[in-house]
Amino acid sequence: MGIRTGQQYLDKLNAMSPHVVIDGEVVSGKVAEHPAFKNVARSYAKLFDMQHDPQHQEALTYTSPTSGDLVNASFLVPKTLEDLQRRRKAISTWAEYSNGFLGRSGDYMNSSLTALATAQKWFSQADPKFAENIRNYYEWARENDTLATHTLIPPQVNRSVSGSEQMGGQLSARIVEGREDGVVIKGARMLATIAPIADELLVFPSTVLRNTPEDAPYSYAFAIPNDTPGLRYLCRTSLYNGGSTHDEPLASRYEEMDAVAVFDDVFVPSDRIFMLGNPQLCNAFYSETGAGALMTHQVVTRTIAKSEFFLGLASELAESIGIDGFQHIQEDIAELIIDVEIGKALIRASEADAELNDEGVMLPKWSTLNAARNWYPKIAQRFPQIIRKFSASGLMALPGEADVNSDARADIEMYLQGKTLTGPERVRLFKLAFDASISGFSGRQSLYEYFFFGDPVRMAGALVNSYDRGPVRDRVREFLHRED
């Protein structure tokens, strides 16, 4: 089959029967037509269509080594530096279309599956069958152009104890029955972003598991269809308020739903299980397979596009009302320029220092990517702050699209014009600034980016513990004993 069209994606989504709960309503069919999911589903459909567009097809696809069909380039196993750069070109093509606001585009989990499928020896430590399963699943996902999301962490109930200790171990998703043909899962997991509009749910190891017998039922990796019996999604309220692309330019396109995944005796067949009951290996699921490196390579590429968007938006705002000549405004624009260039430098440095792993996969340098994923969540919090500073009261003096097209247009033309824009043009620009800086959508974006990889404090600790500081400490010791 190979690459799908947007319509094929939407048709498949509407043919599925997931159990989705949102605002007291159960949605179990035609998900792509529901008001909370319709627009973002069509944004995802556009990504699929771009694969068929002659302008983007070369960047977004490559020829499958098994079927000969065109498949998405995020499934390309990198063997050379050129392969890594080709993957980045594909990722940036999608990211620039969404300006980095689609945080769960298919290339994210595709990158994970691509690395995992090459880690045959690693999976075979637990069971050669797992190695076979992950390879088969990767090839199936590649050839069917699936959109997958994932869920990782236990419910946020009592973080002072492990998932296996919360309410006697009854809350977190766990194995409650083992069968010859699979396992049964019961409990809940957070946080399945885009779950209602995905084809597949990947349930991968939690962040850190203790290597104890009590943690064995919580140690697993598997994949299931989004409408598997017994699987329920409990969604938050949508942050899209039903406005037009004029009034809610970002939320109307990119409002990715977040959901808690509830497993009510969900059966997982054995051929879709990739790891089972091995806490020690689960803890190394990302670091020792290369999945963490390829996933982070995708994320850093996406966040560069998002940084560029905020630089462009801030620059447009500053010029539109004539504040671009003030030094304190230029200082903030300079900050955004630096953020863009640091992101670009980090991604290219990770590629320049890439190395082949034991499986012959060219992986970007992890310590560089690890620095990037610790840096970006913090600096990204400044983006909406800068937009609010530039826009000031202009964010609160915003009539809607209906007003622009009403008898009030003359007042809007006269009193809401900018230095370089007409009144209606300025309103439209500031509506974008509003959605990027003070709307509910923007607040969720800031939270999403801040915790994308987990608790920043724990991430910092992991960076310190994994970074080889020996050579620089040796230089300091050597200097202390020099007598020149």
N, C-alpha and C positions, 0 to 999 in steps of 0.2 A: 504493500500500500504506500508507504513513505509519507511524505508531508501531506497534511490535511489542509483543506480550505477552512475559512472561518465558518462557512455555512455547515460544513460537515461537523465541525466542533459543536456548533449550536444545536444541530439536529441530534447529535449523540447526547448532549446534555439534557435536552428536552425529553429524550426517550428513556432516561434513567429515572429511578424512583427512590431517591434518598429520603431520609426522615430528617427534615430541617425544621427547627422551631425558631420563629422570629416574631417578636411582639405578640405572643399568644397564639400565633397561627402556625399550623403544621403545613409545610410545603412538601409535597411528595411527588410532584410531577411538573413538567414544563418550567423548570427552575429558571431557565434563561428568559422567561417572560415575566417573572415576578419583579415588581418595582424596585425591590432592594438589590436585585442582582442583574437586572436587564442591561443597564448601561455598561457596567464593568465587564460583563460577559461579552459584550460587543467590542469593547476595547481589546479583550483577549482574542476575539475572533479576528480583529485587525492584525494582530501579531501573526496568526496563522496565514492570513491572506498575504502578508508581506513576503512570505516564503515563495509565493508564486509570482510576485511582481518582478519583472525583468530588471528593475532598478536595484532590487535588493537580493535577488535569488542567489547570486554568486557568493555574496557575503554570508547569507544565512544558511546555506545548505552544502552538503557534500554527497558523494555517491556511496550508498551503503555497500560495505564489503561482502555482504551475503546476498542481497536481493538485486542490487544494481539500481534500485530506486533512489531518488533524492531524499535525504533525511536531514534533520536539523543538525547544524554544525556543532551544537553543544553536546552532541553524542560522539564527537570525534575524539578518539583516544590520542592524546598528544605524544608524539615520539620525538619531535624536534622543536627547536625554538620557533620555527615557522608555524608549526601546528598550534603552539600556544598563542601566537599572534593572530592566527586565523580564528581561533576560538574567541579571542578578545574582540576582533572585528565584528563577529556575529553578535556577541553579547551587547556591544555598544550600539549596534544598529537598532536593536529592540529598545535599549535603554534610552537612546536619544529620542525615539518616537514618544515614549511615555515620560520623558524628562526625569527618569529615575523614580517615578512615583508608583510604579507597579513592582512592588518588592518581591512578589512571588511568581514572576514570569517563569515559563517552563524551563528555561535554561538553568535556573537555580538547582532544582532537584535533578535535572538531567546531568548536570555536572557531577553531582554526588554519585548517581548511578554509574556514570562512566568510569569514575575512579574505582568504585567498589567492584565493578565487573572484572577489573584487571587484577584484583587482589586474591587470586585463586589460592595461593599457598596460605595466605593469612586465614581465609575462611575454612580451609581444610584442616587447620589446627583443631577446630571444633568438630567438623564433619565434612568430608568431601562432598556430601550431598548439598550442603549450604553453598559451596563454591559453584556447583552446577546450577543451583537455583538462582543465584544472583546474576550469573552470566546469562541464563535463559531469560530472566525477567528484563534485564537491560536490553537484550536484543528485541524482545517483544515490544518494550516501550519505544525503542528507537524506530522500529518498523511500523508502529501504529501511531506514532507522533502524539503520545499521551501527554496530558497535563496532570502533573501530580503535585500534591501538597504533602506536608508532613506534620506530625505532632510529636513533641519531645518530652515535656515535663509533667510531673504530677500536679494535681490541683493545688492551688495556693490556699491551703487550709491552716497548716501548722508547720511553718518552715524551720522550727527549732528541732524537728525530728525528721528522719528519712521517710520516704514514701511508704516503705514497708511497715512503719510504725504509726501512720496516721489512721486513727479510728480502728486500731487493731489490724491494719493492713487492708481495710475494706474499701478505701477510696481510690487509690491509684490503680490504673489498669494493670492486671496481673493474669497469669496463667492459672486458671482454676481447674482445668481438666486436660490431660494429655491423652490423645487417641492415636491409633496406628496411622490414621490418615490426616492428622493435624492436631491443633490445640484449640481450646476455648478460652476467650479473653473476657474478663469482666472488670468494670471500674471506669475511671475517666482519665483523660489526658488533655493538657493544654499545649499549645494554642494553635488550632488548625486554621491558619489564614487562607482565604479563598476556598475553604472546604466546600461550600455549596456549589461552586462552579468548576470543581476539579473532576477529572476522570477517576483518579486513584488517590488513596491515602497511604502514605508511607509511615509506618509506626516504627521509629528508630530508637536506639538506646537513649536513655535519659542522660543528663549531663554527667553526673558522678554517681556510681553505685559502689557500695561497700562490697568487698569480696568475701561475703559471708553466705552461708546457706539460706538465710532469711531473704536475701536479695535475689535468689535464683528465679522465683516466679515473676520478678519485674525485669528480668534480663532477656531481651528478645529483639529481633528485628524482622519485620514482615511487611507485606503489601496486600491491600485488599481494595476491591472496587468501592467506589464512593456510595453505592447503594446496597452494600452487603447487609443482609438481614441482621437485626439487632444493633446496628450502628446508628446512633442518633447524634445530630449536631444541634447544640444550643447556642444560638447566635446572639451577639449584642445588638442593640438598636442601631439601625443604619445612620451614618453621619451624612448621608445625602438627603437633603430635605425636599427633593422633587423639583428643584429649580432648573432653569435652562442652562445651557453651556455658557451663556452670557453671565448669569447670576451666580452659578456655582461651577466655574470652568474646570476645576480640578475634581471636586467631589462627584460631579455628574459623569465623569469619565473613569476615575481611578479609585473609587471607594471600594477597597478590598475588605470583604467581610472577615471578621475573626470569629471563631467558634470553639467551644469546648466539645471535645469528642467523647461521647459516652458509649461504652461497650457493654451491651446487655447480653451476655453469653454469645459473643460473636465467634463463629467458627472460622478458623484460618486453616486452609488446606496445606498439607506438608510441602507442596511444590512452591508455595509463596512464603515460606519461612527461610530466613537468611542467617539467623542466629537464635540460639535457644539455651537459656539457663546457664550462661557463662559470664558472670559479672566482670571478671578480669578482662576478657576480650571485648565485652561491650564498652568498657571504659576507654578502650583504644580504637574504637570503631572508626573514628574520624582521623586520628593522628597517624595510625599505622597503615591505613589503606590508601591514603592520598586524597580521601574525600574532602577532608577539611581544607586542603590546599586548593583544589579545583573549585569548591564552593565559594571560598573567600576570594579567589580570583574573579569569579563572577560578581560577587557583591561589590568589590572595590571598583570594578569597571562600571557597574550601575551607579554607584554613588558619585563617581566623577561626573556623569551626566547630570545628576541632581545638583551638584555643586555649580556646574556651568549654568544650569537653569536659574539658580538664585543670583549668580553674578549678572546674568542677562536681565533679570527682573529688576534688580536693584539699580542697574545702569539706566534702564528705561524710565523707572520712576524718578531718578535724580534729574535726568534731562527734561522730563515732561513738566516739572514744576520749577526748573531753573535753580536747583540746589547743587548741581554737579560741580560747580566751581569752588564750593566751600571746602576748606581743608579737612574738617572733621568728617565730612561726607566722603571725601577722597580716601581718608584713612580707612573707613569701613569698606569701601570698594576694593582698596588694596588688600585688605584682609581676605576678601572673597577670591581675589586673583591668586593670592598665595595658597589658599586652600585648594583651588583647582590645580595649580601647578604642583603642589606637594602630592596630591592624589595621582596625577599623571606620572610623576617621578617614581613613586612607590610601586605602581603597577609595572612600569617598565624595568625598574631595578629588580623586581621579583622575577621577571622573565629573563633578564640578562644574566642573573645568577642561578637560573634553573638548572636542575640536575636530573639525570635518569635515576629512577629508583630501581630496586632489585627486580621489578617486573618489566623494566624497560620503558616505563612511562616518564615522560618529561614533566616534572612537577615544578611550579614556580617556587622560589625560595620562601620557606615558611616563616622564618623570623621577620622578613620584610613585610609579608602579608599580615602577620600577627601584630606588628607595629601599626599597620594601617587600620586594622579592625579595632584596635584600642584607641586610636587617635580620632577617627571619624565620628563616632557617636557623641563625643564631647563637642567637637567644633561645629557639628551640624545644629546644635542647640542655638548657636548664634545666628543662623540664617533667618529664622522668623523674627528674631529680635531686631536685626538690621532692617528688615522690610517694615516693621512697625515704626521704627525710628524715622525712616525716610518718609513714610506715608502719614504718620501722625493723625491729626483729626480728619484727614482725607478718608480714612477708613470708616469713619462714622458719618460721613456726609455722602452717602451712596444711594441714590434712588435706583430702583430696579429697571430691568429691561422694559417692563410694561410702562413705566413712567417715561422712559426715553422715547417710546413710541406713542405718547399721549399728548394732550394739550400742554403738558409741562415741558415739552422739548425746547421751547424757546427760552425758558428760564435755565434749563440745563446747558443750552448752547452759550448763554450769556455768563452765567455765574459759576459754572463748573468747568470751564475751559482751562487748559493748561498753557504753559509757555509754548509748547510745540504741538499740542493736540487740541482738537475740538472738544466740546463738552461731552458728547457721547463717546468719543474715543477715550477720553480720560476716565470716564466712568467705567468703561470696559476694562481698562488697564488696572484700575484700583479694585475692581471686583476680583481680578486675579490676585492682586496683592492681599486682599482680604482672605481669600481661600487658602493662600499660602502662609498666612501668618497668625490669624486670630480665629478662624472658623474651627468648628469641631473636627473637621477633616484635618486641618493643619496640626491641631493638638495631638491627634492620634498619630500623625506622621512623626512628630517629634518624639513621642513615647516609643514608637516602633523602632526608630533608628537608634535610640539610646539603649534599648535592651535587646537589639537584634541578635547579638551573640550571647546574651546572658547578662548577669550582674557585672557591671564594669569593674567593681572592686575585685571580684573573683577573677575576672579576666586579667586584671593587672597582676594579681598574684601568680596566675598561670604563666604570664609573660616573663615575670621575674624568675620563676622556677625553671623555665624551659630555656632561657637565653644563656648562652655560654659566655659568662663574664670572666672566665679564667684568664684569657690573654690580656685583657685590659688591666686586671688586677695584678698580673705578673709585671706589667710595665710600671705600675705604681710602686710595687715592692722593689723592683730593680732601680728605679729612680731614687728611692729613699736610701739606697746603699751606694749610690754613685758618689765618687769623690772628685769629679772633674771641676 
